[in-house]
Amino acid sequence: MMNDKTIRGIPMEMEEVVAVTGKQSGWIEVICGSMFSGKTEELIRRLRRAQIAKQRVSIFKPKIDVRYSQDHIVSHNQQRIPSLTVEKAEDILRLAGDAQVLGIDEAQFFDNTLIGVCRKLAEMGRRIIVAGLDKDYRGEPFEPIPQLLCEAEYITKTLAICMQCGNPANYTQRLTKSSERVLLGATDAYEARCRACFEPPKE
């Protein structure tokens, strides 16, 4: 059975849908999951495909995220792509220019203003690809990702590998005692856990 994402049952990339249908309308894609699940890697993959297709691409990351680079989006396995650093979501609207495709990494570090920004850009005919954590270290929804999931036309849920048992992991286990909701870190502060191995903090 065919739909707008398949041809003869073969899954299609989003840019290939446009090529086949001949239509260019805006939409929102959300890539979400726990830490170490490959969200940024998938975001970079899609953005590079857009660049190969000679589409105009702009890439953004929040100013707070300085773990690997100030001017690149960098995955945990060190894949990277140049990006602009912005302090707030409204800056993305100002800097979008004539980009056809916009990538936004670490979306959980923006406030809910990002929802309206993505909606407006999509209404302008842009393709928006957003990556971020859907749950915080307590296992609770991490805004604005849950709200963006409601807005998105395409959703990808990535899974990591549980560092305790090896099962698919959907939770981010904090390894430090900090109770701050936003705490930058990688393997020094977090690890991926499955539902059975996840231990919610006792706060």
Secondary structure, DSSP 4 states (H G I P E B T S, - for coil): ---TTEETTEE--HHHHHHHH-----EEEEEEESTTSSHHHHHHHHHHHHHHTT--EEEEEETT--SS-SSEEE-TT--EEE-EEESSTHHHHHH-TT-SEEEE--GGGS-THHHHHHHHHHHTT-EEEEEEESB-TTSSB-TTHHHHHHH-SEEEEE-EE-TTT-SEE-EEEE-S----S----STTTEEEE-TTT------
